[in-house]
Amino acid sequence: MTNPILLETDLPGLAPVVRGKVRDIYRFDDRLLIVATDRISAFDYILATGIPDKGRVLTQLSLFWFDFLKDLTPTHLLSANIDDYPEPLRAHREQLEGRSMLVRRAEMIQVECVARGYLSGSGWKEYRQTGSVCGIRLPAGLKESDKLPEPIFTPAIKAQTGHDENISFERAAELAGADLVAQLRDRTLEIYRRAADYAATRGVLVADTKFEFGFVDGTLVLADEVLTPDSSRFWPAETYQPGGAQPSYDKQYVRDYLESIQWAKQPPAPPLPDEVARQTSEKYKEAYRAITGKNL
């Protein structure tokens, strides 16, 4: 059974400190409540149509990975049990159940940590132009979606346009310090290898993924969402065929629809047909089923 679509939280008497493209964030002293809505963005615009159960998939998959990775890295997670939430929130169980997390407030690091195991997306575009990705020289003759000889760390920052901008290790070191970026690289690749090895046993290839880290009381923690269809490229192993783009468990279906109607990528963003929203929801839920072995 599909739950009601939540496009925006409405918690009377409480105001979010941030409404992002997908998440509404509330602050309670040194804690944050992160609520994953069913909003979806494409080409940097939030669409008017929500994707059923999308926020629940993002939250439940992040919770799965936080638990799976707990021996590798501390995280900012406190609880996803509403009974543990601050008292004003408990009356809003219907909105928050399954799609929210109470976390420690972290001092976030501005460098975003991308791990790539396959050559795709902006990495493929850069490789075609330079033979490198974020300053890392790769073997000649690679095809789109080829598996890399070994996973690589390709940091990024948010550009003024809102897009992620790939940067070199050296540039990341200038921004955050060489020792910290080396620590981020090592932890990012360790997490990626552990997660990718597990996902492969479930028939899912993790082509690439983005992590965010911060500090809580001086301790480096994994934060935000982790290994979801919004932050990762998940490919079904059974259809993997290098040499072109791959089918994936993410919002590519939405992008393809918007391209097909020749939207000029200017506001207002068009609504999605019910069928496109439903099919996109199924792709998100299938990612959850494939990785966890459970239905949402």
N, C-alpha and C positions, 0 to 999 in steps of 0.2 A: 504493500500500500504506500502510495506517495504522500509525503507530508506536504502541508501548505507551503507555497513558495514564500520565502522571506527576502524581500528586496531591501528593507531598511528596518533596523531595530527601533522599537518604540517603547522605552522604559520610562514611564512618567516619573518626573522628579530627578532623572539622571540624564546627563548629556555626554555624548561621546567626546573624547579629546581628539579623536581622529576618525574620519570616515574615509577609508581608502577605496580602492577600486572594488575590493571584495569584502574587506573586514571593517567592522565597527569596533573601536577600542575604547574602553572605559577605564578610568584610573581610580584606585582605592589605596591611598597612601603609597606603600612600596610595592603594590600589586597592580596588575592589569587584568581586566577581563577582555579576552579577544573573542569576538563573535564572527564566524564565517557566514556571511549571507549567501544568497543564491545569485548575486549579481555576477555578470560576466562582462569582461571587456575584450575588445578586439581593435587592433590598430589604434590603441591608446584612447579609445572612447568606451565609456560604460554604456551598454545597450539597455533599452527599456524593458526587454524581455528577460526574465529570470530563468535559470536552468534548475528544474526540480531536483532537490536533494544534493545539489552541488556543494553547498556549505557543509553538509553532514559528511560527504565523502572527504573533503579536504581535512576536516577536523579528525575524523575517525582514522584516516590513514596516517596523519601526523602522530596521533596517539599510538598507533601500532608501531611506528618507527621509533618514537621516543623510547618505548619500552624495549624494542629490539636492540637498540644501540646503547642502552644505559651503561653497559660495562666499558664502552669506548669513550663516552663523553658525558659530562654533566649537562643538564638542560635547564631551561627556565620554567618548566612545567611544575605547577603545584598540584592541581587537581582538575578533573573534568566532571566531578560529582557535585551536582548543584547543592546538595546538602552541606558541602564545605564552603560554599560561596558566602560573601558578606550578606547579611540578613536582607538588605533592600532588594537583592537580586532573586531571592527564592520565590517571590510571588510571580516571577516571569518565566517559570519553568517551561511553559509551552513554546516560548520563543527561543530559549537557550538550550533546551535538552538536545544533546547529540551534536551540537554545532558550536560549542563554546569551550574555552579553557581559561582557568585562572592561573596566571603565571607570575613569576617574580619580574619586577621591572628591571630591565638590564640597560646598561650603557652600551648602545649598539655601535658596532664598528662599521665605518662607512664603506669599507671594501666588501663587495659581495663575492662569495667564494663558489666558483663554478668548477665542476669536475666533468671532464669529457672522456668517454670511453670509445666514442664513435664520431666520425666526421660528418657533422650535420649543421643546419642552421647558419648562424653567423660565422661559425668556425669554418664551415665548408666555403662560404663566400670569401672569407679572408684567405684561406688556403689557395683558392683558385687565382687570387690576385698576387700573393706573395710567397706561396709555398710554406707559410708559417701560420701559427695561430697564437696570438698574444706574444709574439716574439720567440715562440718555440718552433724550431725548424723541424719539419716532418719529412718523411721519405717522399721522394718524387713518385708520381704516377698513381696516387691514391684516388679512389672513386668516391662519389657522394655516398654517405652512410657506411663506408668501410670501417671496420674495427681498427682502432689505433694500436700500434705495437704495445703500448702501455698507457694507462689513463694519464691525462695531463691536467694540471691546475691552471685555469685561465681566469684570473680575477676580473671583476667588472665594477663599475660605479654607475650611479644614476646620473644621466646627462640632464641638462636643463629641459629637454623635450619630454622627459619621463621615460625614455628608452634606456635600457642598459647599454653601457658603452664598454666594450672590451678594452682592457689595459694590460700592459706588461707587468711582470713581477717587479721590475725596477720602479715603475711608476707607482704600483701599490705600496712598495717599500717607502717611497717618498711621502706617501699620504699617511701611512699607519706605522711605519717603522719596520726595518728589515727583520728584526728578531720576531716580531709579532706575525708578520706576513709569512715567514718561514714556518712558524707554528701553525698558522691557519692552513697553509698548503699541506703540511703533513697530516693534520687532522682531517681535512677535507678529503684527501685521497684515501686515508684509512677508512673513513666512513663510507665513501663511495664503493670501495672494493668489497667491503663487508655486505653492503646492501645489494650491490649488483650481483655478487655471487649467490646470495639468497634468492633474489628475484629470478635469476636464471633457472633455478630449480623449480620455479613456478611458471616457467614458460614466458617470462617477461624480460626483455632486454632494456636496461637503463642506459639509454644512449648518452644522456647528460643530465645534470641536475644542478640546482643552485642552493647553497646553504647560506644562512646568515648567523653570525655569532655576535655575542656581546659579553660584557663583564657584569657579574653580580658579586658584590663584596670582594672584588679582586680576582674572582675565579672566571675563567673563560668558559662560556656556556653556549650550547647550540640553542637557537631561538627561532621564533616565527614558525612557518610551516616547514615540513620536512618530507621530501620525496613524494610529492603529490603530482597529479596531472597538470597543475598550474605551474609548478616549479621544475618540472622534469619532462623529458621525452621518454615515454614508455612505448616500446614496440613489441608486438606479439612475435615471439621467436619463430613460430611456425610459418610466418609469411615473410620473414627477413630475407631480403635479396639485395645486396649492395649494388650500387650503380644508379641509384635514384632515390627520391623521397620514399619514406616508409609509411604504411598505415600506423596510426598511433592512438593511444588512449588519451586524447586531450581535446582542446577546442579547435583543432584544425578544421573540423567539420563546419564550425561556425565561420571561420575565415573563408573557407571555400565557398560557402553560400553567399557571403557578402561580396566576394569577388565576382560570383556568377551574375549578380544583379547590377554589377558595375557601379556600386556605391562609390562616391567621390572621396570617401573618408573625411568628410566634413560634417559638422553637426547640422541637424540632429541625426543621430544614428538611427537606422531603420529598425522597426520591430522584427523579431524572428517569427516565422510561421511555427505553429504548434509542433509540426512534425520535426522541424530542425531542432527545436528546444528538446523534444522528447529523445531524439536520436543522440543528441549531445549528452543528455543526462545518462543514457544507457552506456555511453563510452566511459563516463566517469565512474559509474557503478561497476562496470566490468573491470576497470583497473583495480578497484577495491577487492572485488571477488577474486581476481587472478592472483593478487599479491597475498591476501590474507587467508584465502580459502573459505571465506564466510560471505554470506549475503549481508548487505547493509541493513 
